[in-house]
Amino acid sequence: MQANSLQKLPTIFVSVAAYCEPHLQLTIHHLFSQAKHPQRIFVGLVDQSENLNPDWLQQFPAHKNINYVGLSPIDSRGVSWARSIAFSLYNDQDYLLQIDSHTLFDQGWDELLVEQFKQLKNSHPTPLISTYPPGFRFDSQGRAVADEPLKSDEIFFIDRDPASALTADRAVLQFRVVRKRVEPPEITHLPGFHVGACFLFTTGDFTQQVPYDPYLYFRGEEQSLSLRAHAKGYQVFHSRHNLIPLYHLYKEVGKAYEGQHWHPDMDAKRHTPFGWLQQRSNERINALFTPGSDLGAYGIDSPAQLESFCKLSGIDYLGRTTVPVKSD
């Protein structure tokens, strides 16, 4: 009787791409220990590290639920490339959760996300829950603590950073969270247009419908996902703060970290420098947002889908070739 009830529980595929990540063990531990139904959690882990197949992972109680791929960081070609490999580890689970490798969770995060999805499905056939989640940090004693212990009723809405501009030869933009209070208070999510790659929850077949473009590098991955998800009929929903059951470790802007893919010490060891990877990535994003371009499985089917996305987002990608290029 118990076995039958377990079989009926929905399964969740968790996509994790880690690069020289010092907090990977903490993330994986929290992922399972904070789940209400850890037996239904299955992880696709791409570990780009100099310490592959670590002992802690071999000894981890749920190691059979982790599909592991280990790669040298010297051979890495960026986050989108790694996430595309993680997507290939999907095995028909009901739901997809994509996170970064430095993430903590509230108790019962899995049940909370599934319930939110089911509620949103009453208003849209294919909801996609996503935002930039609240942060956490390590205190003076090395304990992980939430930046905001008390959660608000504000919705974490993602919008374009007004300081980020389109140019004739550059479609890559930056985005930010804008906190919104809405009435009535029963509203738990707002429809949006932009996907936050560090927190994405939807049906598992998203991995097949919107495969990660392995030729992208870092900037632009979210724009690619957002446009192509829209083209496939997904609707992004941004969550209320007190309904976001995970926390992200944000890096300080402008500060150099050894765990960054483009760190000079690691980049000097590679055959392909990050500058070339970034240039190729920018060219692909420009092509994606240019009508008539053919990117195959990593593109869209019709220019009408791009036009529809421009109306939804309020971003005039179609008119960017008429925007003067800013000089340095």
C-alpha positions as CSV (number, residue, x, y, z in Angstrom):
1,M,0.0,0.0,0.0
2,Q,2.8,2.4,0.9
3,A,4.7,1.5,-2.3
4,N,1.7,2.3,-4.4
5,S,1.2,5.7,-2.8
6,L,4.9,6.5,-3.4
7,Q,4.6,5.6,-7.1
8,K,1.8,8.2,-7.4
9,L,3.9,11.0,-6.1
10,P,5.1,13.4,-8.8
11,T,8.9,13.3,-9.5
12,I,11.1,16.3,-9.8
13,F,14.2,16.6,-12.0
14,V,16.7,19.1,-10.6
15,S,19.2,20.5,-13.1
16,V,22.4,21.7,-11.4
17,A,25.5,22.9,-13.3
18,A,28.4,23.5,-11.0
19,Y,31.7,25.2,-11.8
20,C,34.5,25.1,-9.3
21,E,31.8,25.3,-6.7
22,P,32.8,25.4,-3.0
23,H,29.2,25.2,-1.8
24,L,28.0,22.2,-4.0
25,Q,27.9,19.8,-1.1
26,L,25.8,22.2,1.0
27,T,23.4,22.7,-1.9
28,I,22.9,19.0,-2.6
29,H,22.5,18.3,1.1
30,H,19.9,21.0,1.5
31,L,18.1,20.0,-1.6
32,F,17.3,16.6,-0.3
33,S,17.1,17.2,3.5
34,Q,14.6,20.1,3.1
35,A,12.4,18.2,0.6
36,K,9.2,16.7,2.0
37,H,9.5,13.8,-0.4
38,P,13.2,13.3,-1.0
39,Q,12.6,9.9,-2.7
40,R,11.0,11.7,-5.6
41,I,13.9,14.1,-6.2
42,F,16.3,13.2,-9.0
43,V,19.3,15.4,-9.8
44,G,21.2,15.9,-13.1
45,L,24.5,17.2,-11.8
46,V,27.3,18.5,-14.1
47,D,30.3,19.1,-11.9
48,Q,33.1,21.1,-13.6
49,S,35.7,20.7,-11.0
50,E,39.4,19.8,-10.3
51,N,38.1,17.3,-7.7
52,L,35.8,15.0,-9.6
53,N,33.7,12.3,-8.1
54,P,34.3,13.6,-4.6
55,D,34.1,11.2,-1.6
56,W,31.2,13.1,-0.1
57,L,29.1,12.4,-3.1
58,Q,29.9,8.7,-3.1
59,Q,28.9,8.5,0.5
60,F,25.8,10.7,0.1
61,P,22.6,8.8,1.2
62,A,20.7,9.7,-1.9
63,H,23.6,9.2,-4.4
64,K,21.5,6.8,-6.5
65,N,19.1,9.7,-7.2
66,I,22.0,11.8,-8.6
67,N,23.0,11.4,-12.3
68,Y,26.6,12.7,-12.2
69,V,28.8,14.0,-15.0
70,G,32.3,15.2,-14.1
71,L,34.3,17.5,-16.4
72,S,37.6,19.4,-16.1
73,P,37.0,23.1,-15.7
74,I,39.7,23.6,-18.4
75,D,37.4,21.9,-20.9
76,S,34.3,23.9,-19.9
77,R,32.7,26.2,-22.4
78,G,30.4,28.1,-20.2
79,V,27.2,27.9,-18.2
80,S,24.8,27.3,-21.1
81,W,27.0,24.5,-22.4
82,A,27.0,22.9,-19.0
83,R,23.2,23.3,-18.5
84,S,22.6,21.7,-21.9
85,I,24.5,18.6,-20.6
86,A,22.4,18.7,-17.4
87,F,19.2,18.8,-19.5
88,S,20.4,15.7,-21.3
89,L,20.3,13.8,-17.9
90,Y,16.5,14.3,-17.7
91,N,14.7,11.0,-17.5
92,D,10.9,11.6,-17.9
93,Q,10.4,13.1,-14.4
94,D,7.1,15.1,-14.0
95,Y,8.6,18.5,-13.1
96,L,11.8,20.4,-13.8
97,L,13.6,22.6,-11.2
98,Q,16.7,24.4,-12.4
99,I,18.9,26.0,-9.8
100,D,22.5,27.3,-9.4
101,S,25.0,25.3,-7.4
102,H,24.9,27.7,-4.5
103,T,21.3,27.4,-3.4
104,L,19.5,26.8,-0.1
105,F,15.9,25.7,0.5
106,D,13.0,26.1,2.9
107,Q,11.5,23.0,4.5
108,G,8.9,21.4,2.1
109,W,10.1,23.3,-1.0
110,D,9.1,20.5,-3.3
111,E,5.5,20.3,-2.2
112,L,5.1,24.0,-2.2
113,L,6.3,24.4,-5.8
114,V,4.1,21.5,-7.0
115,E,1.1,23.1,-5.3
116,Q,1.8,26.5,-6.8
117,F,2.2,25.0,-10.2
118,K,-1.2,23.2,-9.9
119,Q,-2.9,26.4,-8.8
120,L,-1.4,28.4,-11.7
121,K,-2.5,25.7,-14.2
122,N,-6.1,26.6,-13.5
123,S,-5.4,29.9,-15.3
124,H,-2.8,28.8,-17.9
125,P,-2.1,25.4,-19.5
126,T,1.7,25.6,-19.2
127,P,2.9,27.8,-16.3
128,L,6.6,28.4,-15.7
129,I,7.5,29.7,-12.2
130,S,10.6,31.8,-12.1
131,T,12.3,34.8,-10.6
132,Y,15.6,35.9,-9.1
133,P,15.2,34.5,-5.5
134,P,16.1,36.2,-2.3
135,G,19.7,35.8,-1.2
136,F,21.6,34.2,1.6
137,R,25.1,34.8,3.1
138,F,27.5,33.3,5.6
139,D,27.7,35.0,9.0
140,S,30.9,35.5,11.0
141,Q,30.7,31.9,12.3
142,G,30.3,30.4,8.8
143,R,26.6,29.7,9.1
144,A,24.3,30.2,6.1
145,V,21.6,32.8,6.9
146,A,18.9,34.4,4.8
147,D,19.5,38.1,3.9
148,E,15.9,38.7,4.9
149,P,14.7,36.3,7.6
150,L,11.2,37.8,7.4
151,K,9.6,37.4,4.0
152,S,7.3,40.1,2.6
153,D,4.2,40.0,0.5
154,E,5.9,41.6,-2.4
155,I,6.1,39.9,-5.8
156,F,9.6,39.5,-7.2
157,F,8.9,40.7,-10.7
158,I,11.7,40.6,-13.2
159,D,12.0,43.5,-15.6
160,R,14.6,45.0,-17.9
161,D,17.3,47.1,-16.2
162,P,16.6,50.6,-17.5
163,A,20.4,51.2,-17.7
164,S,20.7,48.4,-20.2
165,A,20.2,49.4,-23.8
166,L,19.8,47.7,-27.2
167,T,22.1,48.7,-30.0
168,A,22.3,47.8,-33.6
169,D,24.8,45.1,-33.0
170,R,24.0,43.9,-29.5
171,A,20.7,42.4,-28.3
172,V,22.0,41.2,-24.9
173,L,20.3,43.0,-22.0
174,Q,20.5,43.0,-18.2
175,F,17.5,42.4,-16.0
176,R,16.6,43.0,-12.3
177,V,13.9,42.3,-9.7
178,V,11.3,45.0,-9.2
179,R,9.3,44.3,-6.0
180,K,5.6,44.9,-6.4
181,R,2.8,44.9,-3.9
182,V,-0.5,44.0,-5.5
183,E,-4.2,44.0,-4.5
184,P,-6.0,41.9,-3.6
185,P,-3.6,40.2,-1.2
186,E,-4.8,36.8,-2.5
187,I,-2.7,37.4,-5.7
188,T,0.3,35.1,-5.3
189,H,2.0,35.4,-8.7
190,L,2.1,38.0,-11.6
191,P,2.5,37.0,-15.2
192,G,5.8,38.2,-16.7
193,F,8.1,37.5,-19.7
194,H,11.6,36.9,-18.4
195,V,13.1,33.7,-17.0
196,G,15.5,33.7,-14.1
197,A,17.9,30.8,-14.8
198,C,18.8,30.3,-11.2
199,F,15.2,29.4,-10.3
200,L,13.0,27.9,-12.9
201,F,10.1,25.4,-12.2
202,T,7.8,23.9,-14.8
203,T,7.0,20.6,-16.4
204,G,9.8,18.2,-17.1
205,D,9.3,18.1,-20.8
206,F,10.6,21.7,-20.9
207,T,14.0,20.1,-21.3
208,Q,12.8,18.7,-24.7
209,Q,10.6,21.7,-25.7
210,V,13.2,24.4,-25.0
211,P,16.6,22.7,-25.0
212,Y,19.5,24.8,-23.8
213,D,21.6,26.4,-26.5
214,P,25.2,25.0,-25.9
215,Y,26.7,27.7,-28.0
216,L,25.7,30.5,-25.7
217,Y,28.1,31.5,-23.0
218,F,26.7,33.5,-20.0
219,R,24.9,36.7,-20.8
220,G,21.9,36.1,-23.0
221,E,21.0,32.6,-21.8
222,E,17.9,33.9,-20.0
223,Q,16.8,35.9,-23.0
224,S,17.1,32.9,-25.2
225,L,15.0,30.7,-22.8
226,S,12.4,33.5,-22.3
227,L,11.8,34.0,-26.0
228,R,11.8,30.3,-26.9
229,A,9.6,29.4,-23.9
230,H,7.1,32.0,-25.1
231,A,7.2,30.6,-28.6
232,K,6.3,27.1,-27.2
233,G,3.3,28.4,-25.2
234,Y,4.8,28.7,-21.7
235,Q,3.7,31.6,-19.5
236,V,6.2,32.9,-17.0
237,F,4.8,33.6,-13.5
238,H,6.8,35.6,-10.9
239,S,6.3,34.6,-7.2
240,R,5.5,36.4,-4.0
241,H,8.5,36.7,-1.7
242,N,6.9,34.5,1.0
243,L,6.2,31.8,-1.6
244,I,9.8,31.5,-2.9
245,P,11.2,28.4,-1.1
246,L,14.8,28.8,-2.0
247,Y,17.8,31.3,-1.6
248,H,20.6,32.2,-3.9
249,L,24.2,33.2,-2.9
250,Y,24.8,36.3,-5.0
251,K,28.3,37.5,-5.9
252,E,29.4,41.0,-5.3
253,V,29.3,43.0,-8.6
254,G,32.7,43.9,-9.9
255,K,34.6,41.6,-7.6
256,A,36.8,38.9,-9.0
257,Y,36.2,35.3,-7.8
258,E,38.4,32.3,-8.5
259,G,35.2,30.3,-9.3
260,Q,34.3,32.5,-12.2
261,H,34.6,30.9,-15.6
262,W,36.4,33.9,-17.1
263,H,39.0,34.2,-14.3
264,P,42.4,34.9,-15.9
265,D,44.2,32.1,-14.3
266,M,41.8,29.4,-15.6
267,D,41.3,31.2,-18.9
268,A,45.0,31.1,-19.6
269,K,44.9,27.2,-19.5
270,R,42.2,26.9,-22.1
271,H,42.6,26.3,-25.8
272,T,39.5,28.5,-26.4
273,P,39.5,31.8,-24.5
274,F,36.3,33.1,-22.9
275,G,36.5,36.2,-25.2
276,W,35.8,34.1,-28.2
277,L,33.1,32.2,-26.5
278,Q,31.4,35.4,-25.4
279,Q,31.7,36.9,-28.9
280,R,30.1,33.8,-30.5
281,S,27.3,33.9,-27.8
282,N,26.5,37.6,-28.5
283,E,26.3,36.8,-32.2
284,R,23.8,34.0,-31.6
285,I,21.6,36.2,-29.4
286,N,21.7,38.9,-32.1
287,A,20.6,36.2,-34.6
288,L,17.9,34.8,-32.4
289,F,16.3,38.3,-32.1
290,T,16.6,39.0,-35.8
291,P,13.7,37.9,-38.0
292,G,14.5,35.2,-40.5
293,S,17.5,33.7,-38.7
294,D,17.7,29.9,-38.5
295,L,19.1,28.5,-35.3
296,G,17.4,25.1,-35.7
297,A,16.3,23.6,-32.3
298,Y,17.7,26.7,-30.5
299,G,15.6,29.2,-32.5
300,I,12.0,29.9,-33.0
301,D,9.6,28.8,-35.8
302,S,8.2,32.1,-37.0
303,P,9.0,35.9,-36.9
304,A,5.5,36.3,-35.6
305,Q,6.6,34.7,-32.3
306,L,9.3,37.3,-31.9
307,E,6.8,40.1,-32.6
308,S,4.5,38.6,-30.0
309,F,7.3,38.5,-27.5
310,C,8.2,42.1,-28.2
311,K,4.6,43.1,-27.4
312,L,4.6,41.0,-24.2
313,S,8.0,42.3,-22.9
314,G,7.7,45.9,-24.1
315,I,11.3,45.5,-25.6
316,D,11.6,46.6,-29.2
317,Y,14.0,44.0,-30.4
318,L,12.6,44.4,-33.9
319,G,13.5,48.1,-34.0
320,R,17.0,47.8,-32.6
321,T,18.8,48.1,-36.0
322,T,17.4,51.6,-36.1
323,V,18.9,52.5,-32.7
324,P,22.2,54.4,-33.0
325,V,25.2,52.5,-31.7
326,K,26.6,54.1,-28.6
327,S,30.2,55.1,-28.7
328,D,32.5,54.3,-25.7
